[in-house]
Amino acid sequence: MDNNLHSPARRLIELRIEHADLDSLIDRAAGEQPLDDLMLRRLKKRRLALRDQIAQLENRLEPPEPA
């Protein structure tokens, strides 16, 4: 059962949740005044890194179909 806690599929779910949380946080931060540009840039950079990790993990879990 402990293997399930560290499985790639579970990690993918965690990354997707974190990415969605960052989306929500960025949307809220963009609507606030005064806008903290540095914080917003850091959040967007983290969101992009998460998206890259998600894509890599998806490719490992679901290899492309042969042509």
C-alpha positions as CSV (number, residue, x, y, z in Angstrom):
1,M,0.0,0.0,0.0
2,D,2.9,2.4,0.7
3,N,3.9,2.0,-3.0
4,N,0.6,3.7,-4.0
5,L,1.6,6.8,-2.0
6,H,4.7,7.2,-4.1
7,S,3.4,6.0,-7.5
8,P,3.9,8.1,-10.6
9,A,0.1,8.2,-11.1
10,R,-0.4,9.7,-7.6
11,R,2.4,12.2,-8.2
12,L,0.7,13.2,-11.4
13,I,-2.5,13.9,-9.5
14,E,-0.6,15.9,-6.9
15,L,1.1,18.0,-9.6
16,R,-2.2,18.7,-11.3
17,I,-3.8,19.8,-8.0
18,E,-0.9,22.1,-7.3
19,H,-1.0,23.5,-10.8
20,A,-4.8,24.2,-10.4
21,D,-4.1,25.9,-7.0
22,L,-1.5,28.1,-8.6
23,D,-3.9,29.0,-11.4
24,S,-6.4,30.1,-8.9
25,L,-3.8,32.0,-6.8
26,I,-2.5,33.8,-9.9
27,D,-6.0,34.8,-11.0
28,R,-6.7,36.3,-7.6
29,A,-3.3,38.0,-7.4
30,A,-3.8,39.6,-10.8
31,G,-7.1,41.1,-9.7
32,E,-5.6,42.8,-6.6
33,Q,-4.3,46.3,-6.3
34,P,-1.4,47.1,-5.8
35,L,-0.1,44.3,-7.9
36,D,3.1,42.6,-6.7
37,D,4.8,41.9,-10.0
38,L,7.7,39.9,-8.5
39,M,5.4,37.6,-6.7
40,L,3.2,37.1,-9.8
41,R,6.3,36.3,-12.0
42,R,7.5,33.8,-9.4
43,L,4.0,32.1,-9.3
44,K,3.8,31.9,-13.1
45,K,7.4,30.5,-13.3
46,R,6.4,27.8,-10.7
47,R,3.2,27.1,-12.6
48,L,5.2,26.6,-15.9
49,A,7.7,24.3,-14.1
50,L,4.8,22.2,-12.8
51,R,3.3,22.1,-16.3
52,D,6.6,20.7,-17.6
53,Q,6.8,18.1,-14.8
54,I,3.2,17.1,-15.6
55,A,4.0,16.7,-19.3
56,Q,7.1,14.6,-18.6
57,L,5.2,12.3,-16.2
58,E,2.3,11.9,-18.6
59,N,4.7,10.9,-21.3
60,R,6.2,8.3,-19.0
61,L,2.8,6.9,-18.0
62,E,1.2,7.1,-21.4
63,P,3.8,6.6,-24.1
64,P,2.9,7.8,-27.6
65,E,1.1,5.4,-29.9
66,P,3.2,4.1,-32.8
67,A,2.4,5.6,-36.1
